[in-house]
Amino acid sequence: MSYTNRTHATRRVSMQLENGSTHKKAGSNQFAVTVKSTDWRLPNQTVRMTIREAQALRNFLNSYLEL
């Protein structure tokens, strides 16, 4: 498996995927979503999850979110 580090950003949200790490640590392959704050008093909010959790989230959204 090759190492993948991909990012995608919009005006308010940025996403980062790190997959294929050879480190044998829990959470070394992860997906992060950062929502940019428009309020100077609040920092950006980031949600990090493992690739397995991200796949479960994708399956949930594909099942219940209509386009």
C-alpha positions in Angstrom: 0.0 0.0 0.0 1.4 3.4 -0.9 1.3 6.4 1.4 -1.4 9.0 0.6 -1.6 12.5 2.0 -4.4 14.4 0.4 -6.1 17.7 1.3 -9.2 19.5 0.0 -10.4 22.9 1.1 -13.4 25.1 0.6 -14.1 28.5 1.9 -15.2 27.2 5.3 -14.1 23.5 5.5 -10.8 21.8 5.0 -10.3 18.0 4.9 -7.1 16.0 5.2 -6.6 12.3 4.5 -3.5 10.4 5.6 -3.6 6.8 4.6 -1.1 4.0 4.1 1.3 4.9 6.9 3.7 2.1 7.8 3.7 3.1 11.4 2.1 0.3 13.5 0.4 2.8 15.9 -3.3 3.1 16.4 -4.6 6.2 14.6 -1.6 6.6 12.3 -4.0 6.5 9.3 -6.5 9.2 9.9 -9.0 11.6 8.4 -9.5 15.2 9.7 -12.2 17.8 9.0 -11.5 21.3 10.1 -14.3 24.0 10.2 -12.9 27.5 10.0 -14.2 29.9 12.6 -15.4 33.3 11.6 -15.4 34.5 15.2 -12.0 35.6 16.5 -12.9 34.4 20.0 -13.4 30.8 18.9 -10.6 28.7 17.3 -11.1 26.5 14.3 -12.9 23.2 15.2 -11.3 19.9 14.1 -12.7 16.4 14.1 -10.2 13.6 13.7 -11.0 10.0 13.1 -9.4 6.8 11.9 -9.9 5.6 8.3 -12.3 2.9 9.6 -14.4 5.5 11.4 -14.4 7.7 8.3 -15.6 4.7 6.2 -18.4 4.1 8.6 -19.3 7.8 8.4 -19.2 7.7 4.6 -21.5 4.6 4.6 -23.9 6.4 6.9 -24.1 9.5 4.8 -24.4 7.6 1.6 -27.3 5.7 3.1 -29.3 8.5 4.6 -28.3 11.7 2.8 -30.2 12.3 -0.4 -28.7 14.3 -3.2 
